[in-house]
Amino acid sequence: MKKILFINGSPRGNRSSSLGVAMYLSLFLNYDYEFINVNDSSNNNTVHLTPQADEAEPAFQSILEKIKTTDVIVWTFGVYLGYVPVKLQYLLDKLIAQQYYFKNKSAASIVTSINIFDNYALDKIRLVSENLGFSYVGEISAEANPQLGYLNEKNTETACQVLAKKINHAIEINFLPTPKYPDTYRRYISPVHFGNYFKLNKAKVEKRNNKSILVITGNKITKDAEALSIVEIVRNYSINKVELIEIEEYKISTCTGCLVCNSIIGHGCRFQKKDRFNEIIRKMEASDGIICIGHSSSGFVDVYLKTLMERAYGLFHRPFLNPKYGFVVITGGGIIGNDVACYVNDFFSRIGVKTIAHLGLDENNMTNIAETIHQYVNELDSAMAEKWEILPCYSHLALDAMLRNRIASLGMMLREDFLYYIQNKLFIFPNLIKTTFFFFLFTNNKIRNIIIKRRVKKVNQKRKARYKQIIQSGLVGKGKNLNAITGCPVKYN
Ligand SMILES: Cc1cc2nc3c(=O)[nH]c(=O)nc-3n(C[C@H](O)[C@H](O)[C@H](O)COP(=O)(O)O)c2cc1C
């Protein structure tokens, strides 16, 4: 009996937007399907997934058994800081570290996001899927809404029908598409592949300046010889005071996706008082320089640094650390290290760290590595002392926004572009009067909830009506849901 398994990574449980989209898509499957959530302890009754990549705890084993008996996996998640929510990364890390390879199976992805780095997340999940042996049949990236599950209702639903068709077809004819990524990447996405120790043969320098540098690593440096080498070079050759934070030691809890940090002013992360997250943020604020050393894992950065980044989501949109200086190094990433370094660099730039360099260490190209890190340290010392100007370099989306701005202000000159953007309603400028009105209205929780409830009701009515038409036209799939999920944001019947 052929089967499809939706592996949902959202920590938002049944409020998950990506789950809502997956639930809709499942209606068009011709084969039986099942939903599991990596955050759910009911996968094995007792224990959750752990961050240790080489551990095969009961939660992992029960998910593994389900993967083994399935034909198509559908990774279902909201984009969390450019990749999967960290607990889904725990699962990917374990599958890679423990050398699983699945033959004759396929994978697809359903993601929801606000379309920032959704392409990056999709590309990385494809890289991991193919390196785990899955052939990749397709994907959907839907624009999310925390209450409604998804926006652009009709388009998203049509896209779901298309992906369901592809999944049905792949199972029907045993179709395994050509991979985009060869499995030579496996070593570099492994959370347990570490590079070699290196050092600089020069006399240590005196701590003669009064600035402070905070070095942040995800893993403990005793695990990662490259990270240890970098920390030693910073300690020995910076003329400033150096402090080290190994996030793994801080045992900070993972983001729950509650979005309080983003929607309530001055609240920060709801969990900041209960664990040591805030302590790390305070140390970052108190330092003059920040050096981030991450490790390449599952196509992204290690789970500890990823956890910190997710928890800092509410701070992510504003350069709250400005002005600080720093640099970013990713260890163990081989040919993809620089890609990961670019993303992490982007994150630190956005929160206000003027980064003088970012580098992914590639074991095949370590020429002058100790000297290069030494040079970064010297430059960081100078940048802090002389307040170097480092111009920001934004992602393509920021460039898009800038372009729209340009087109608007130069509308008379860029007439073609101006018209195109106006006609296709592509300007994202808010209506100032309307926005200000809602801003004040939404400070009252009661009014806010009434407005949201009304909108949800209206949209759900329209969705049900569309779904009714689909049932009448006989497009609904023959597959059965093997485990009932309740409380999903989107309801059709
Ligand atoms: C910690 C956190 C990080 C996020 N990072 C991104 C991001 O990098 N890009 C993006 O477009 N949306 C981002 N979002 C928005 C989510 O992708 C969006 O709300 C998604 O629908 C959540 O899916 P879920 O409800 O299934 O968890 C983030 C949300 C959270 C809570």
The ligand as an SDF file (V2000), in Angstrom:
LIG
                    3D

 31 33  0  0  0  0  0  0  0  0999 V2000
   11.1620   32.7480   14.4190 C   0  0  0  0  0  0  0  0  0  0  0  0
   10.5230   33.0690   13.1160 C   0  0  0  0  0  0  0  0  0  0  0  0
   11.3310   33.2950   12.0160 C   0  0  0  0  0  0  0  0  0  0  0  0
   10.7480   33.5980   10.7850 C   0  0  0  0  0  0  0  0  0  0  0  0
   11.5740   33.8140    9.7230 N   0  0  0  0  0  0  0  0  0  0  0  0
   11.0420   34.0780    8.5110 C   0  0  0  0  0  0  0  0  0  0  0  0
   11.8960   34.2380    7.3770 C   0  0  0  0  0  0  0  0  0  0  0  0
   13.1000   34.1450    7.4390 O   0  0  0  0  0  0  0  0  0  0  0  0
   11.2960   34.5100    6.2010 N   0  0  0  0  0  0  0  0  0  0  0  0
    9.9470   34.6230    6.0680 C   0  0  0  0  0  0  0  0  0  0  0  0
    9.4800   34.8960    4.9770 O   0  0  0  0  0  0  0  0  0  0  0  0
    9.1140   34.4580    7.1200 N   0  0  0  0  0  0  0  0  0  0  0  0
    9.6380   34.1750    8.3440 C   0  0  0  0  0  0  0  0  0  0  0  0
    8.8110   33.9740    9.4140 N   0  0  0  0  0  0  0  0  0  0  0  0
    7.3440   33.9670    9.2180 C   0  0  0  0  0  0  0  0  0  0  0  0
    6.8920   32.5160    9.0780 C   0  0  0  0  0  0  0  0  0  0  0  0
    7.5430   31.8940    8.0090 O   0  0  0  0  0  0  0  0  0  0  0  0
    5.3920   32.4230    8.8150 C   0  0  0  0  0  0  0  0  0  0  0  0
    4.6990   32.9900    9.8710 O   0  0  0  0  0  0  0  0  0  0  0  0
    5.0070   30.9680    8.6130 C   0  0  0  0  0  0  0  0  0  0  0  0
    3.7530   30.9080    8.0340 O   0  0  0  0  0  0  0  0  0  0  0  0
    4.9520   30.1770    9.8790 C   0  0  0  0  0  0  0  0  0  0  0  0
    4.5600   28.8650    9.5590 O   0  0  0  0  0  0  0  0  0  0  0  0
    3.8880   27.9170   10.6160 P   0  0  0  0  0  0  0  0  0  0  0  0
    2.6430   28.6200   11.1090 O   0  0  0  0  0  0  0  0  0  0  0  0
    3.5770   26.6710    9.8780 O   0  0  0  0  0  0  0  0  0  0  0  0
    4.8820   27.7370   11.6980 O   0  0  0  0  0  0  0  0  0  0  0  0
    9.3430   33.6680   10.6530 C   0  0  0  0  0  0  0  0  0  0  0  0
    8.5280   33.4440   11.7760 C   0  0  0  0  0  0  0  0  0  0  0  0
    9.1050   33.1380   12.9890 C   0  0  0  0  0  0  0  0  0  0  0  0
    8.2300   32.8860   14.1920 C   0  0  0  0  0  0  0  0  0  0  0  0
  1  2  1  0
  2  3  1  0
  2 30  2  0
  3  4  2  0
  4  5  1  0
  4 28  1  0
  5  6  2  0
  6  7  1  0
  6 13  1  0
  7  8  2  0
  7  9  1  0
  9 10  1  0
 10 11  2  0
 10 12  1  0
 12 13  2  0
 13 14  1  0
 14 15  1  0
 14 28  1  0
 15 16  1  0
 16 17  1  0
 16 18  1  0
 18 19  1  0
 18 20  1  0
 20 21  1  0
 20 22  1  0
 22 23  1  0
 23 24  1  0
 24 25  2  0
 24 26  1  0
 24 27  1  0
 28 29  2  0
 29 30  1  0
 30 31  1  0
M  END
$$$$
